[in-house]
Amino acid sequence: MKELSSLRSLAYGSGVIAFSSMAVKALGVFRDMIIAKTFGVSAEMDAYIFSFTLVSTIAVISSNAMYTVYIPRYIENSQQ
C-alpha cells in the first residue's frame, strides 16, 4: 500500500513539473510577442534577445541536470 501511495505522489509531482514547464514556455511566447509588437526590429532588441537566450540556456541546462541527477537519487533514498 505504501508503494502505491509513493507512486501516486511521484506521478503527481511529475505532473506538476511537466505542467509548470509547459506554462513557462507558453508565457515566454506571449512575452516575445509583446516585446516584438512594442519595440519592433532593432540592434538593441537583437542584443537583448541574444543576452536573454544565453541566460535562459544556462538555466535550462542546470535545471535539466538537476532533474537528471536529483530525482533518481531522491527516489532511491525514499525507497530505502
C-alpha positions as CSV (number, residue, x, y, z in Angstrom):
1,M,0.0,0.0,0.0
2,K,2.9,2.3,0.8
3,E,4.4,1.8,-2.7
4,L,1.1,2.8,-4.3
5,S,0.9,6.0,-2.3
6,S,4.5,6.7,-3.2
7,L,3.9,6.1,-6.9
8,R,0.9,8.4,-6.8
9,S,2.8,11.2,-5.1
10,L,5.7,10.7,-7.6
11,A,3.2,10.9,-10.5
12,Y,1.6,14.0,-9.0
13,G,5.0,15.7,-8.6
14,S,6.0,14.8,-12.1
15,G,2.7,16.2,-13.5
16,V,3.3,19.4,-11.6
17,I,6.8,19.8,-13.1
18,A,5.5,19.0,-16.6
19,F,2.6,21.4,-16.3
20,S,4.8,24.2,-14.9
21,S,7.3,23.7,-17.7
22,M,4.6,24.0,-20.4
23,A,3.2,27.1,-18.7
24,V,6.6,28.8,-18.6
25,K,7.0,28.1,-22.3
26,A,3.6,29.5,-23.2
27,L,4.2,32.6,-21.1
28,G,7.6,33.0,-22.9
29,V,5.8,33.0,-26.3
30,F,3.4,35.7,-25.1
31,R,6.4,37.7,-23.7
32,D,8.2,37.5,-27.0
33,M,5.0,38.6,-28.9
34,I,4.6,41.6,-26.7
35,I,8.2,42.6,-26.9
36,A,8.2,42.3,-30.7
37,K,5.0,44.4,-31.0
38,T,6.2,47.1,-28.7
39,F,9.9,47.5,-29.8
40,G,10.0,46.1,-33.3
41,V,13.2,45.2,-35.0
42,S,16.4,46.9,-34.0
43,A,20.0,46.2,-33.0
44,E,19.2,46.9,-29.3
45,M,16.4,44.2,-29.4
46,D,18.8,41.8,-31.1
47,A,21.3,42.3,-28.3
48,Y,18.6,41.9,-25.7
49,I,17.3,38.7,-27.2
50,F,20.8,37.3,-27.5
51,S,21.6,38.0,-23.9
52,F,18.3,36.7,-22.7
53,T,18.7,33.5,-24.7
54,L,22.2,33.0,-23.3
55,V,20.9,33.2,-19.7
56,S,17.9,31.1,-20.5
57,T,20.1,28.4,-22.0
58,I,22.3,28.2,-18.9
59,A,19.1,28.0,-16.7
60,V,17.7,25.1,-18.8
61,I,20.9,23.2,-18.7
62,S,21.3,23.5,-15.0
63,S,17.6,22.6,-14.3
64,N,17.8,19.6,-16.6
65,A,20.9,18.5,-14.8
66,M,19.1,18.7,-11.5
67,Y,16.1,16.7,-12.8
68,T,18.5,14.1,-14.2
69,V,20.5,13.7,-11.0
70,Y,18.4,14.7,-8.1
71,I,15.1,13.0,-8.8
72,P,16.5,9.5,-9.3
73,R,18.6,9.9,-6.1
74,Y,15.5,11.1,-4.2
75,I,13.5,8.1,-5.4
76,E,16.4,5.8,-4.5
77,N,16.6,7.2,-1.0
78,S,12.9,7.3,-0.4
79,Q,12.6,3.6,-1.2
80,Q,15.1,2.6,1.5
